[in-house]
Amino acid sequence: MAQDFRVTKKADIPTTEGSGGLLWTGGNYDAVIGIRLCNIHTSEVTVDVYVKNSSTTYYIAKGTSITPGGSLELIQGGAKIVMESGDTLYAISNTSSAIDAIASVIDTISS
């Protein structure tokens, strides 16, 4: 059965929630299969990655440090995070223009 793989690439993740930090908007049971964040800044930065539904926030990573030139992979080894309609996946950093992000998603997984 074919799957619809998608990728979101964001440069310069912002310091506040908004469209610049939006990695994915959940549809009909999407599966996030990878999130990689890279510190492109010259000093250590921290990141938050979370799923938001309405006014509730569910953290995947909170205040996680990434060294200069380092990266962080949040989903690996076959793990998945299922997103329902109305869920949004965000990444924000404590330093502007310091983090690039890539999220891999299967759009509308099979039932």
TALINLIN-V555851 format. One record per residue. N is the residue number from 1. RES is the residue in one letter. SS is DSSP state (H for helix, E for strand, - for the rest). D_FIRST is the distance of its C-alpha to the first C-alpha in Angstrom with 1 decimal. Layout:
n: <N N>
res: <RES RES>
ss: <SS SS>
d_first: <D_FIRST D_FIRST>
This chain:
n: <1 2 3 4 5 6 7 8 9 10 11 12 13 14 15 16 17 18 19 20 21 22 23 24 25 26 27 28 29 30 31 32 33 34 35 36 37 38 39 40 41 42 43 44 45 46 47 48 49 50 51 52 53 54 55 56 57 58 59 60 61 62 63 64 65 66 67 68 69 70 71 72 73 74 75 76 77 78 79 80 81 82 83 84 85 86 87 88 89 90 91 92 93 94 95 96 97 98 99 100 101 102 103 104 105 106 107 108 109 110 111>
res: <M A Q D F R V T K K A D I P T T E G S G G L L W T G G N Y D A V I G I R L C N I H T S E V T V D V Y V K N S S T T Y Y I A K G T S I T P G G S L E L I Q G G A K I V M E S G D T L Y A I S N T S S A I D A I A S V I D T I S S>
ss: <- - - E E E E E E E - - - - - - - - H H H E E E E - - - - E E E E E E E E E E - - - - - E E E E E E E E E - - E E E E E E E E E E E - - - - E E E - - - - - - - E E E - - - E E E E E E E - - - - - E E E E E E E E E - - - ->
d_first: <0.0 3.8 6.6 10.1 12.5 16.2 19.5 22.9 26.1 29.4 32.8 35.8 34.5 37.3 39.6 38.9 35.9 35.0 32.6 33.3 31.9 28.9 25.8 23.2 23.4 20.9 19.1 17.1 16.2 15.5 15.5 18.1 17.3 20.5 24.0 26.6 30.2 32.9 36.6 38.1 41.5 44.5 44.9 42.8 40.9 39.1 35.8 34.4 30.6 29.7 27.7 29.8 29.5 32.5 35.4 34.0 33.0 30.9 31.6 29.2 32.2 35.7 38.5 36.8 38.8 37.6 40.3 41.1 38.5 36.4 32.9 31.0 27.4 26.6 23.1 22.4 21.4 18.0 19.6 18.3 20.1 18.5 20.2 20.9 22.3 25.7 25.2 26.2 26.1 29.4 31.2 35.0 37.6 41.3 42.1 41.2 39.6 38.9 35.2 32.2 28.7 25.1 22.3 18.6 16.2 12.7 13.4 12.5 10.3 8.3 11.1>
